[in-house]
């Protein structure tokens, strides 16, 4: 009798240990995080890095134009605020492309971590508790990356709009300066 109970107990333990643990909810969490990473990457890839480089180059050019010797003190004072605005744009865009590349690499790393987390769960290298801890860490990291991405996108949009408005204004300023200097036999290239 005792032997039968022991055998029944052993069979019950074996059967319960062989039961499939439902992990579909956890797998769906990883799929959700993965889709968030993909959305953030596509959001950031919409930023035109060539345009950033152009704005950076043109800002440096404009700053040099403001320091031309053929501008008198009054004219330099007149356009000083515009020079400062171009310097700010130049500063904001100076390391922009490298920051964007770094953020995209972090998103790729995060995606790989999420895939590995899902694989570890599927292959039972992690239990649900461990999975929840690691998932929470990935969610926090993805949240930080999303905030950084939003800041970069905002920097891009704001500085590009400011650059375009300065270019429009600069065109008018240089037309006026050229009119003055043509009378004196000089010409400013814009």
C-alpha positions in Angstrom: 0.0 0.0 0.0 2.8 2.4 0.9 4.6 1.4 -2.2 1.5 2.1 -4.4 1.2 5.6 -2.8 4.8 6.3 -3.4 4.5 5.2 -7.1 1.3 7.3 -7.5 3.2 10.3 -5.9 6.1 9.8 -8.3 3.9 9.5 -11.3 1.9 12.7 -10.2 5.1 14.6 -9.8 6.4 13.5 -13.2 3.1 14.4 -14.9 2.9 17.8 -13.2 6.5 18.6 -14.2 5.9 17.7 -17.8 2.9 20.1 -18.1 3.5 22.9 -20.5 3.6 26.2 -18.7 1.6 28.8 -20.6 4.0 31.6 -21.7 2.0 33.1 -24.5 1.4 36.3 -22.4 5.1 36.8 -21.8 5.9 36.1 -25.4 3.4 38.7 -26.4 5.1 41.2 -24.1 8.4 40.7 -25.9 6.6 41.1 -29.3 5.1 44.3 -28.1 8.5 45.7 -26.9 10.0 44.5 -30.2 7.4 46.5 -32.2 8.1 49.6 -30.0 11.8 49.3 -30.9 10.9 49.0 -34.6 8.6 52.0 -34.4 11.3 54.1 -32.7 13.9 53.1 -35.2 11.7 54.0 -38.2 10.8 57.3 -36.4 14.5 58.2 -36.1 15.4 57.0 -39.6 13.1 59.7 -41.0 15.6 62.3 -39.8 17.6 63.4 -42.9 21.2 63.3 -41.7 22.4 64.8 -45.0 20.2 67.8 -44.3 21.7 68.1 -40.8 25.2 68.1 -42.4 24.2 70.7 -44.9 22.7 73.0 -42.2 25.9 72.6 -40.2 28.1 73.4 -43.2 26.0 76.4 -44.3 25.8 77.7 -40.7 29.6 77.7 -40.5 29.7 79.5 -43.9 27.3 82.1 -42.7 29.2 82.7 -39.5 32.3 83.4 -41.6 30.3 85.8 -43.9 29.3 87.8 -40.8 33.0 88.3 -40.0 34.0 89.7 -43.4 36.3 92.7 -43.3 34.2 94.7 -45.8 31.4 94.9 -43.2 31.6 98.0 -41.0 30.9 98.0 -37.3 27.3 99.2 -37.7 26.6 96.3 -40.1 28.3 93.8 -37.9 26.2 95.0 -35.0 23.1 94.9 -37.2 23.6 91.2 -37.9 25.2 90.1 -34.6 22.0 88.4 -33.4 21.7 86.4 -36.6 25.4 85.4 -36.2 24.6 84.2 -32.6 21.6 82.2 -34.0 23.7 80.5 -36.6 26.3 79.7 -33.9 23.5 78.1 -31.8 22.3 76.0 -34.7 25.9 75.0 -35.4 26.4 74.0 -31.8 23.2 72.0 -31.7 23.9 70.1 -34.9 27.7 69.7 -34.2 27.4 66.2 -32.8 23.8 65.4 -33.9 24.6 62.7 -36.4 26.9 60.8 -34.0 24.2 61.0 -31.3 21.6 59.7 -33.7 23.9 56.8 -34.8 24.6 56.0 -31.2 20.9 55.9 -30.4 20.2 53.7 -33.3 22.9 51.3 -32.2 21.4 51.2 -28.7 18.0 50.4 -30.2 19.5 47.5 -32.2 21.1 46.3 -28.9 17.8 46.6 -27.1 16.1 44.6 -29.9 18.7 41.9 -29.6 18.2 41.8 -25.8 14.4 41.4 -26.3 14.9 38.6 -28.8 17.3 36.8 -26.4 14.9 37.3 -23.5 12.1 35.7 -25.5 14.3 32.8 -26.6 15.5 32.2 -23.0 11.9 32.1 -21.9 10.9 29.7 -24.7 13.8 27.4 -24.0 13.2 27.5 -20.2 16.5 29.2 -19.3 14.4 31.7 -17.4 11.3 31.2 -15.2 8.4 33.7 -15.3 9.8 35.6 -12.3 13.2 36.1 -13.8 11.6 37.0 -17.1 9.5 39.6 -15.4 12.5 41.2 -13.9 14.5 41.3 -17.1 11.4 42.5 -19.0 11.0 45.4 -16.6 14.6 46.4 -17.1 14.2 46.3 -20.9 11.0 48.4 -20.6 12.9 51.0 -18.6 15.8 51.1 -21.0 13.4 51.4 -24.0 11.6 54.2 -22.2 14.9 56.1 -21.8 15.8 55.5 -25.4 12.4 56.8 -26.5 12.9 60.0 -24.5 16.3 60.5 -26.1 14.8 59.8 -29.6 12.1 62.3 -29.0 14.6 64.9 -27.9 16.7 64.3 -31.0 13.7 64.6 -33.3 12.6 67.8 -31.5 16.2 69.2 -31.9 16.1 68.4 -35.5 12.7 69.9 -36.2 13.3 73.1 -34.2 16.8 73.8 -35.5 15.8 73.1 -39.1 12.9 75.5 -38.8 15.1 78.2 -37.2 17.7 77.6 -39.9 15.2 78.0 -42.7 13.8 81.3 -41.2 17.4 82.6 -40.8 18.2 81.8 -44.4 15.1 83.6 -45.6 16.0 86.6 -43.4 19.7 86.5 -44.4 18.8 86.6 -48.1 17.1 90.0 -47.5 19.9 91.3 -45.3 22.6 90.4 -47.9 20.5 92.0 -50.6 20.4 95.2 -48.6 24.1 95.0 -47.7 25.0 94.4 -51.4 23.0 97.4 -52.5 25.1 99.5 -50.0 28.4 97.9 -51.1 27.7 98.1 -54.8 27.4 101.8 -54.4 30.9 101.7 -52.9 32.3 99.3 -55.6 32.2 96.1 -53.5 30.1 93.0 -53.6 29.3 90.5 -50.8 28.9 86.9 -52.0 26.0 85.1 -50.3 
